[in-house]
Amino acid sequence: MSTDPTTDALRRTRLANERTYLAWWRSALTALAVAIGAGRIAPGLAGGAVWPYRVLGASFGVLGVAIVCCGVARHRNVERALAGGGYAPLDGRVALALGGATVVLGIATVALVVAGS
């Protein structure tokens, strides 16, 4: 029994889209775990002012929610494009926004760590 190469390629592409969707979820869950660590655990360990840690933690939480939303939208866009025989590139604005937010939060984390020592 032979499989049509087009059908097989579409099947592999859909499975790749599912794996990518799960990667979005892993990234979101990681950001949410960092939110808990930065906002709730770190203040008790570091001492001093609590509010910077809470702001940082809440910001990572917002990033996690944004990643989930972007992942869901991306998965749907790719599935829609595949159903129509097309391709759906990632919107450059989404990549820039998520990358920029991650850089800003990374710099804020480093600053908070350095200022706390």
C-alpha positions as CSV (number, residue, x, y, z in Angstrom):
1,M,0.0,0.0,0.0
2,S,1.6,3.3,-1.1
3,T,0.8,6.7,0.3
4,D,0.4,9.7,-1.9
5,P,3.5,11.9,-1.4
6,T,1.3,15.0,-1.1
7,T,-0.9,13.5,1.6
8,D,2.1,12.2,3.5
9,A,3.8,15.7,3.3
10,L,0.6,17.3,4.6
11,R,0.3,14.8,7.4
12,R,4.0,15.5,8.5
13,T,3.4,19.3,8.3
14,R,0.3,19.0,10.5
15,L,2.2,17.0,13.0
16,A,5.0,19.5,12.9
17,N,2.4,22.2,13.6
18,E,1.1,20.3,16.6
19,R,4.7,20.0,18.0
20,T,5.2,23.7,17.5
21,Y,1.9,24.4,19.2
22,L,3.1,22.4,22.2
23,A,6.4,24.4,22.2
24,W,4.4,27.6,22.5
25,W,2.7,26.0,25.5
26,R,6.0,25.0,27.1
27,S,7.3,28.5,26.7
28,A,4.2,30.0,28.2
29,L,4.2,27.6,31.2
30,T,7.9,28.4,31.7
31,A,7.1,32.1,31.8
32,L,4.3,31.5,34.3
33,A,6.6,29.4,36.5
34,V,9.2,32.3,36.4
35,A,6.3,34.6,37.3
36,I,5.7,32.6,40.5
37,G,9.4,32.4,41.3
38,A,10.1,36.1,40.7
39,G,6.8,37.4,42.2
40,R,6.3,35.1,45.2
41,I,9.4,33.1,46.0
42,A,12.3,35.5,45.4
43,P,11.1,38.4,47.6
44,G,11.2,36.1,50.6
45,L,14.7,35.0,49.8
46,A,16.2,38.3,48.8
47,G,14.8,40.6,51.5
48,G,14.3,44.3,51.0
49,A,11.6,45.8,48.9
50,V,9.0,43.4,47.6
51,W,7.3,45.5,44.9
52,P,10.1,45.2,42.2
53,Y,9.8,41.4,42.4
54,R,6.0,41.5,42.3
55,V,6.1,43.8,39.2
56,L,8.7,41.5,37.5
57,G,6.6,38.4,38.4
58,A,3.4,40.0,37.1
59,S,5.2,41.0,33.9
60,F,6.4,37.4,33.3
61,G,2.8,36.3,33.9
62,V,1.5,38.7,31.3
63,L,4.2,37.4,28.9
64,G,3.1,33.8,29.6
65,V,-0.5,34.6,28.8
66,A,0.6,36.5,25.6
67,I,2.6,33.5,24.5
68,V,-0.4,31.2,24.9
69,C,-2.6,33.6,22.9
70,C,0.0,33.9,20.1
71,G,0.5,30.1,20.1
72,V,-3.2,29.4,19.7
73,A,-3.5,32.0,16.9
74,R,-0.5,30.7,15.2
75,H,-1.7,27.1,15.3
76,R,-5.1,28.2,13.8
77,N,-3.5,30.3,11.1
78,V,-1.2,27.4,10.0
79,E,-4.1,24.9,10.0
80,R,-6.2,27.3,7.9
81,A,-3.4,27.9,5.5
82,L,-2.7,24.1,5.1
83,A,-6.4,23.5,4.5
84,G,-6.3,26.0,1.7
85,G,-3.0,24.7,0.3
86,G,-1.0,27.7,1.4
87,Y,1.6,28.9,3.8
88,A,1.2,31.1,6.9
89,P,4.4,32.9,7.9
90,L,4.7,34.1,11.5
91,D,3.8,37.8,11.6
92,G,7.0,39.8,12.1
93,R,5.3,42.1,14.6
94,V,4.4,39.2,16.8
95,A,8.0,37.9,16.8
96,L,9.3,41.4,17.5
97,A,6.8,42.1,20.3
98,L,7.5,38.8,22.1
99,G,11.2,39.1,21.6
100,G,11.3,42.7,22.7
101,A,9.2,41.9,25.8
102,T,11.6,39.0,26.7
103,V,14.6,41.2,26.3
104,V,13.1,43.9,28.5
105,L,12.2,41.4,31.2
106,G,15.6,39.8,30.9
107,I,17.3,43.2,31.5
108,A,15.0,43.9,34.4
109,T,15.8,40.6,35.9
110,V,19.5,41.2,35.6
111,A,19.1,44.7,37.1
112,L,17.1,43.4,40.0
113,V,19.7,40.6,40.7
114,V,22.6,43.0,40.5
115,A,20.9,45.7,42.6
116,G,20.0,43.1,45.2
117,S,23.6,42.0,45.8
